Amino acid sequence: MYNNYKDFFSDELERVSISEKIQFMKEVEKEILQYDPRIIGTDSCSIKSVNTTRALSNSKGLSLHDKQNYVFFMINAIARDGEETKTAYKFFTTKDFASLDPKQIAKEAAEESLSFLGAKTIENKDYKILLRNDAAAQLLATFSTVFSAENTQAGKSLLNGKIGEKIAHSNVSIIDNPLLESGLASRTFDGEGVASRKLAVVENGVLKSLLHNQKTAKKDNTFTTGHASKQSYKSALSVGPSNFYIQPSSKGFDELLSSIDEGVLITELSGLHSGTNLISGDFSVAANGFYIRKGKVDSPVNLMTIAGNFYELLNNIHEVGSDLIFPFYHVGSPSVTINSLSVTVE
C-alpha cells in the first residue's frame, strides 16, 4: 500500500474559537469607525473559516490524503466628505490568526477609502501603468485558464502550440507551486493521485509548460504535470492550478512607483467576467486608482476604464515587484509596471 501524507493544516488556527473570530471582527469594525470622522460605516465585515480534507484510494492499495485550513476576511470602509462618498474593500487570507492586528487592518481599510476622496478627471489616453499586487492578482486569476491544456486543445486559448516560444517579457516568470507551505491551494497530489510538484509555466518570458492532467497529456504526447482537478468526488475531472503566481523580484513598490514620470496606479478592478474575452485575451474593465506624477501619487482619479489585451500585456510588463500576495485564494502576484494601457475616465 502506498500512503503519502503531508498536511498544510494549522493546529493553532484550528484552536481559535468562533467567539474569538467574531470578537476580532468587532474590534476591526470598531477601529475602522473611530479612525477618522469621515469614516461613516462599513457595509461588510465578515470572516470565513475553511477546513478541507482530501483523500484518494483505490483497490490497488493507493491511499492518499492531506489537510488544509485558513481564514478569509472581507472588510470595507465607507468614507464621506460633503456630497462625495467612497468605499474601499480589503481582503485577507491567512493561516496565522495570532499575527493579525485589528488596528493595522482597520488602518489599511480606512486609509484606502479616505484616499479616494477628492478624485479628479485626467486626460483619456494611453498611460504607463503600475498595477498594484492585488489588482495584478485579479487580472492573472481571470486569465489563468489560458494556461490550461484543456483550453488550448478546445481552441479556448491562444497558447496552443506555443511551448518553447517567448510569450512574455524576459523578467516575467509564472510558477505553479502546490507545495507552497503558506499557500491556500497547497496539496501533495492531484485529482488523479499524481504527486504534486513545483512547475515553471513561464520562465524568463518563455512558455515552458501548460497545465496537464493525464488525458490532456496523452493528447499532446507529453506527461501530466499533476494538475488534474476534481472539485468533489461527483464532479468531472478537469485541469486546474494550485498556487499560481508571478515570481517576485527584489524591487520594492516605491522603486516601481518612482520609475514612472507620468502614469496611473491601479488598485482595484471590477467587471472582470463581463469585460474580458478569455479566448482573444481582450479586456475592458472598470478600475480605481491614482494619477502618478514625477514618481509620486498625485491624486485619486474618478472611475476609469482600462483596456488592453492580456497576451500583449505579458510582453509589455516592464518591471516586476517584490510584494507578492495571494489576495484571492490561489492566484497571486507582486505589483508590476506595464508600458502602456488605454485609460478612459468616466
Sequence and secondary structure as in RCSB ss.txt:
>XXXX:A:sequence
MYNNYKDFFSDELERVSISEKIQFMKEVEKEILQYDPRIIGTDSCSIKSVNTTRALSNSKGLSLHDKQNYVFFMI
NAIARDGEETKTAYKFFTTKDFASLDPKQIAKEAAEESLSFLGAKTIENKDYKILLRNDAAAQLLATFSTVFSAE
NTQAGKSLLNGKIGEKIAHSNVSIIDNPLLESGLASRTFDGEGVASRKLAVVENGVLKSLLHNQKTAKKDNTFTT
GHASKQSYKSALSVGPSNFYIQPSSKGFDELLSSIDEGVLITELSGLHSGTNLISGDFSVAANGFYIRKGKVDSP
VNLMTIAGNFYELLNNIHEVGSDLIFPFYHVGSPSVTINSLSVTVE
>XXXX:A:secstr
 EEEE  B  HHHHTS HHHHHHHHHHHHHHHHTT TTEEE S EEEEEEEEEEEEE TTSEEEEEEEEEEEEEE
EEEEEETTEEEEEEEEEEES GGG  HHHHHHHHHHHHHHTTT B    EEEEEEE HHHHHHHHHHHGGGGBHH
HHHTT  TTTT TTSB S TT  EEE TT TT SS  SB TTS B   EEEEETTEE   B  HHHHHHTTS   
S EE SSTTS  EE  SSEEE   SB HHHHHHT SEEEEEEEEE TTTSB TTT EEEEEEEEEEEETTEEEEE
EEEEEEEEEHHHHHHHEEEEBS  EEEETTEEE  EEEEEEEEEE 
